[in-house]
Amino acid sequence: MADQDESGPQDRRVDEVVIVEGVFSWFAAWMMMLWLVVCICSLTMAVLTFQGEGIERISEEISFVRQQSPPYGPAEQPSLANVREINEPFRYHLPQVALFYSMASAALGLFTVSFFANSMLLETQGTSRAVNINMLIAEGVHIYMSRTFPVILLFLLSAGGYVYVSSGWGTLACFCAGAFLNLLSAWIGVRTAVQGTCRLATVMGENLSRSVQIGMYTGSIGGLLSTSLALGGMAGMWFWALDTSLLSGFGSGACLVSFYLRVGGGIFSKGAELGGDLVGEMNESKVDEERRVFELQQRMESMKRARKERLQKGLEDDEENALDELRMLEEEMHDMCAELHPIDFLDEVGEVICDLTGTCVDLFESMALILSSSAMIGAKTSSVPHFLTGLPFWIVASGNIGCSLAACKIHCTERYSARAIRWSLRLSLLAVIFFVQFVQIGVGFLEWVHGSITFTMFWHFVVISLVGQLLPEFCVITGEYFTSPDYWPIRSLATNSTNGVVQVILQGLGQGFLSTATPAILMVLAVIITWGLQGHYGLALLASSSVSGTGFQGSIASFGAIATNAHKQVHLTTYDSLSRNRANILATLGDIAMQAGNTISAINAFSAVFNVALTLLAETYTARNLDYQDVSGSPLSEWSQAGLVLGVVMPFLFTGETTVSCLETSKAFMRFCKESDTVGKISQVPFPQSHLRGVRILSSFGTITSMRLVFSPIIHSMICPLLGGFFLGTRGLIWLLSGMNVLGVCLSLFLINSGQSWVSARKYVLFGRLKDAEGEAVGPDSAQYGHLGVGEMIGGPLEDVSGPALNNFVKLVAVFAFITSSLYEEDPETTWAFGLIALFGSFILLALARCILSCILDCLTKYMEKRERQKLDKQRAKEEEEQQRLQEEEDEEELG
């Protein structure tokens, strides 16, 4: 520990500040050694297999198509057949080189994660006040995760029983592996994120470049961990299972975990945030803090103008004097932490759970679904399964290696704005794209030289993979145009906010609608081009390419959530203007990064569900000894029309459920805080002990409340494919998934961009960038700022909960439809009665879940209140005894 002196210009007293140093993690160091050994062993096995000296692994699949037997596998085929027949088994060599390469890539990613974790932990944690705030956040996160995991395990146990009954031990093993690895990535990611937040807040006092790098280290722990575990887990399970059909279990297990953490975490997060506003978060201290942020930005702008004028006049840039002048304007830090209500700290707890954990598990789920469906399509529909099953793994593994290397160094200088840092991150992603293309072209060229594929197929694969890599980033760029304060839409929204709340709401919604046009057109063009070049497999390759940069994109999104929390801690713990200015830059960058992560999730969800729907169509018609390619373009029927309508309706119902759940949670928090006398701060004890009890109780209350409200969306998602399959048949179910997928991606982007537009416009005003007619900056005391605040409150649940959760909803419905496909017939004449049973059963389950959890919540609330009252009574009794003892001593002294 070290002591340093701090003094303000108005008060020259010397304060002792305790600095908490970082720690070295031996566990992370041992993990680095372990993953390095795994990487070397995997590469060695890949080389030996390429030379023909490895262990031969042969897979046996059911063919979806009728083809001549090319030299793709062993000479001995089932039944000595020379022709692959529909719905008949065939054998082929497993793409072992690609799978060993994938395992090496995953090991390298995990090595990088371990290195980043140790580097982050070695950083100084900061002042004791920053560590105390972080302790409160960590306590809230721990309570939520520890109480949520048993509920998730209960869901997994129930779903695992059905998986075993319908698909057997193999699929169940993959199901358990996918769920476990996704839970592991969420647990590690959230714990390291909390540790990295206070360290990032401390590093902001040094320089901007170092702050960005530490933020990327921390964000990459979550992003790279998810993608590496998904990639390595898929490769390892395929080595063991030898059947691509079993890999669907891996994605379904990950899907359930992702859905609960994204939806439940979002309800908890936004409910706590809105509940804090209703309780009275915006007290005078918060208003003063916003004024301080506004004044700081005005000073920084004044410095920039003065510097620019000096340079234009040919004078030297006297930056040091400018910084000294800024330091002289600093004010003494007002201790706001002790004055906040404990519910105000739940905002940061929810930020970590919703944005960081939700993003990480969503990336894991999308990669697992896309790789499993791509392997199934490449094996069952292609003439060269040993190569076309391995090509998606080559692409994704190369992307994971590129993402690991790109995250090691981000170019940034002290003068960079949020926009400049964002483009620096985008250039790093461009380097990842070049590396993936280099590997993909090399692998495809070797296969063409060997004669397994034609040159036409070779250049088709190059075009499709390049389109798949560029498509997500182009969609992100269009989304940033409508949500970043650097562009016209947000400036226009802030300027027009003077016309009132109606103008703010309608313009934000309108810009959200407009923002969906370009991504939708880009996705349509990509699908048309891909289908025209390589048909069904082309779409699988397009989806695999789109997730090749997911590790880096997920790291950026996680960095955004961490930077936003660090921004709050900086403004609570320091009065250093330079630190606050860097925090403002990274907070702006964080909003952009989180919006990019949500957009990537929507694009990945669209690709994954498209793959699952086509695979469902192929498997359904193959089981009937039909060529699915002959029916994929069949004319519409009454069942397909009904399925399309149902696919449009269900996302709207889900969006309504999640939005209403956020509002119910916020009202529950408000009532609980006003009715309970145990959740407030304890004024008799110092911070953070004064808030620890309140944070614990509120975290437990919010966790149980979100559990109660998340059951409805889960049951809604589970019943959706059953209704489609039983009432509409297989054809209607496929059209249901198609309609739901198209509407889901557009509605998700609309909700995300609309909500973010209000947030960005409000910060545009807060940072003093909006000018009035006289050229003066409009600040947080203005009517415009208040009008945009209403939009921000409306957009919060849409941006952070309903929009991103739609992607998980569509994926869960698609996976559950694929798992239950054996229950449905092509026409629903004989199955509609089962649909009525399923519908009736869902209502009963929903009623029971709400009733039971409401009872649990009431009992838990009464228990916590009773326990805290007992503690208060004991404390009062001790205080009375102490006062009585002191009084007796005084009386004895007087008598003496």
NORURQUI-V327720 format. One line per field, one symbol per residue. ss: DSSP state (~ for helix, > for strand, _ for the rest). phi: phi as a letter, one per 20 degrees, with the letter a starting at -180 (. if undefined). psi: psi as a letter, one per 30 degrees, with the letter a starting at -180 (. if undefined). Layout:
BEGIN
ss: ???
phi: ???
psi: ???
END
This chain:
BEGIN
ss: _>>>>>________>>>>>>_____~~~~~~~~~~~~~~~~~~~~~~~~~_______>>>>>____>>_________~~~__>>____>>>>>__~~~~~~~~~~~~~~~~~~~~~~~~~~~___>>~~~~~~~~~~~~~~~~~~~~~~~~~~~~~~~~~~~~~~~~_~~~~~~~~~~~~~~~~~~~~~~~~~~~~~~~~~~~____~~~~~~~~~~~~~~~~~~~~~~~~~~~~~~~~~~__~~~~~~~~~~~~~~~~~~~~~~~~~~~~~~~~~~~~____~~~~~~~~~~~~~~~~~~~~~~~~~~~~~______~~~~~~~~~~________~~~__~~~~~~~~~~~~~~~~~~~~~~~~~~~~~~~~~~~~~~~____~~~~~~~~~~~~~~~~~~~~~~___________~~~~~~~~~~~~~~~~~~~~~~~~~~~~~~~~~____~~~~~~~~~~~~~~~~~~~~~~~~~~~~~____~~~~~~~~~~~~_~~~~~~~~~~~~~~~~~~~~~~~~~~~~~~~~~~~~~~~~~~~~~~___~~~~~~~~~~~~~~~~~~~~~~~~___~~~~~~~~~~~~~~~~~~~~~~~~~~~~~~~~~~~~~~~~~~~~~~_____~~~~______~~~~~~~~~~~~~~~~~~~~~~~~~~~~~~~~~~~~~~_____________~~~~~~~~~~~~~~~~~~~~~~~~~~~~~~~~~~~~~~~~~~~~~~~~~~~~~~~~~~~~~~~~~~~~~~~~~~~~~~____>_____>_____~~~~~~~~~~~~~~~~~~~~~~~~~~~~~~~~~~~~~_~~~____~~~_~~~~~~~~~~~~~~~~~~~~~~~~~~~~~~~~~~~~~~~~~~~~~~~~~~~~~~~~~~~~~~~~_
phi: .bdbecbefecefedededeffcddffffffgffffffffffffffffffendeefccdccefecdbfeefdbffedgmleecfdfmcfbdbfffffffffffffffffffffffffffffffffoffffffffffffffffffffeegffffffffffffffffecnffffffgffffffffffffffffffffffffffffffebfffffffffgfffgfffffffffffffffffgeelbffffffffffffffffffffffffffffffffffffpfeefffffffffffffffffffffffffffffenefeeffffffffffefdffefegfeffgffefffgffffffefffffffgffffffffffffffeeddecffeffeggfgffffffffffffffbdfacfefefffffffffffffffffffffffffffffffffnfcefffffffffffffffegffffffffffecefecfgfffffffffeofgfffffffffffffeffgfffffffffffffecmffgffffffffefdfgfffffffgfffffffgffffecbdffffffffffffffffffffffffgfffffffffgfffffffffffffemdefffdfdfffcffffffffffefffffffffffffffffffffffffeeeeddffeffdffeffdfffffffffffffffgfeefffffgfffgffffffednffffffffffffffffffffffffffffffffffgfgemeedefenefedfeefgfffffffffffgfffedffffgfffffffffffffeffeddfdegddfffffffffffffffffffffffffffffffffffffffffffffffffffffffffffffffff
psi: llklkkklffjglkkkkkkklllkjeeeeeeeeefeeeeeeeeeeeeeeegggakkkkkklkkfljlljlifalejlkghkfkklkgkllllkkieeeeeeeeeeeeeeeeeeeeeeeeefflkfaleeeeeeeeeeeeeeeeeeffeeeeeeeeeeeeeeeeeeffaeeeeeeeeeeeeeeeeeeeeeeeeeeefeeeeeefffdleeeeeeeeeeeefeeeeeeeeeeeeeeeeeeeeegjfefffeeeeeeeeeeeeeeeeeeeeeeeeeeeeeeeheiaeeeeeeeeeeeeeeeeeeeeeeeeeeeeefglljieeeeeeeeeffklkkkjfefflkfffffeeeeeeeeeeeeeefeeeeeeeeeeeeeeeeeefflfiefefefeeeeeeeeeeeeeeeeffkkkklfgkleeeeefeeeeeeeeeeeeeeeeeeeeeeeeeefgelleeeefeeeeeeeeeefeeeeeeeeeeeffkffleeeeeeeeffffleeeeeeeeeeeeeeffeeeeeeeeeeeeeeefegbeeeeeeeeeefgfgeeeeeeeeeeeeeeeeeeeeeffflgjeeeeeeeeefeeeeeeeeeeeeeeeeeeeeeeeeeeeeeeeeeefefghljfffffglllleeeeeeeeefeeeeeeeeeeeeeeeeeeeeeeeeeeefkgfflljffllkffffeeeeeeeeeeeeeeeeeffeeeeeeeefeeeeeeeffleeeeeeeeeeeeeeeeeeeeeeeeeeeeeeeeefeeeggfkkafggkkkafgleeeeefeeeeeefeeeefdeeefeeeeeeeeeeeeeegfffllekgefffeeeeeeeeeeeeeeeeeeeeeeeeeeeeeeeeeeeeeeeeeeeeeeeeeeeeeeeeeeeeeee.
END
